[in-house]
Amino acid sequence: MKLKPGIGSAREALNSTHSFFETTRSVLREDGPCAAYGPELVGPVAILIF
């Protein structure tokens, strides 16, 4: 993703992305294999993003 000049910062973008991955890993860890089944669960979405 390209940042537009004068809007946001690379640090904010990286922190936001890191937070997203950290939260996703936490949810997958808590839900275990059950999170992998169903279109509205976090597993399939995480696979598409990662």
Kinemage of the C-alpha trace (Angstrom):
@kinemage 1
@onewidth
@group {chain A} dominant
@subgroup {mainchain}
@vectorlist {calphas} color= white
{ca met a 1} P 0.000 0.000 0.000
{ca lys a 2} L 1.365 3.385 -0.935
{ca leu a 3} L 0.967 6.256 1.516
{ca lys a 4} L -0.186 9.554 0.085
{ca pro a 5} L 2.114 12.504 0.817
{ca gly a 6} L 1.172 14.340 3.992
{ca ile a 7} L -1.325 11.711 5.142
{ca gly a 8} L -0.295 9.385 7.942
{ca ser a 9} L 3.161 7.958 8.398
{ca ala a 10} L 4.975 4.758 7.616
{ca arg a 11} L 5.299 4.060 11.355
{ca glu a 12} L 1.535 4.367 11.891
{ca ala a 13} L 0.862 2.089 8.908
{ca leu a 14} L 3.308 -0.546 10.156
{ca asn a 15} L 1.958 -0.366 13.708
{ca ser a 16} L -1.577 -0.810 12.420
{ca thr a 17} L -0.586 -3.778 10.265
{ca his a 18} L 1.324 -5.379 13.147
{ca ser a 19} L -1.668 -4.929 15.435
{ca phe a 20} L -3.959 -6.574 12.874
{ca phe a 21} L -1.684 -9.634 12.571
{ca glu a 22} L -1.244 -9.839 16.337
{ca thr a 23} L -5.015 -9.782 16.913
{ca thr a 24} L -5.632 -12.357 14.173
{ca arg a 25} L -3.023 -14.734 15.637
{ca ser a 26} L -4.578 -14.330 19.083
{ca val a 27} L -8.064 -15.183 17.820
{ca leu a 28} L -6.793 -18.202 15.875
{ca arg a 29} L -4.841 -19.402 18.916
{ca glu a 30} L -7.891 -19.097 21.191
{ca asp a 31} L -10.398 -20.677 18.790
{ca gly a 32} L -8.094 -23.431 17.574
{ca pro a 33} L -9.050 -25.603 14.582
{ca cys a 34} L -12.719 -24.567 14.845
{ca ala a 35} L -11.776 -21.139 13.459
{ca ala a 36} L -10.892 -22.709 10.103
{ca tyr a 37} L -14.398 -23.710 9.046
{ca gly a 38} L -17.108 -21.412 7.734
{ca pro a 39} L -17.016 -18.331 5.526
{ca glu a 40} L -17.744 -15.902 8.359
{ca leu a 41} L -15.033 -17.149 10.709
{ca val a 42} L -11.584 -15.662 11.084
{ca gly a 43} L -9.671 -18.656 9.680
{ca pro a 44} L -10.643 -18.321 5.996
{ca val a 45} L -10.238 -14.542 6.144
{ca ala a 46} L -6.786 -14.843 7.726
{ca ile a 47} L -5.695 -17.302 5.037
{ca leu a 48} L -6.752 -14.897 2.283
{ca ile a 49} L -4.900 -11.999 3.901
{ca phe a 50} L -1.716 -13.825 4.868
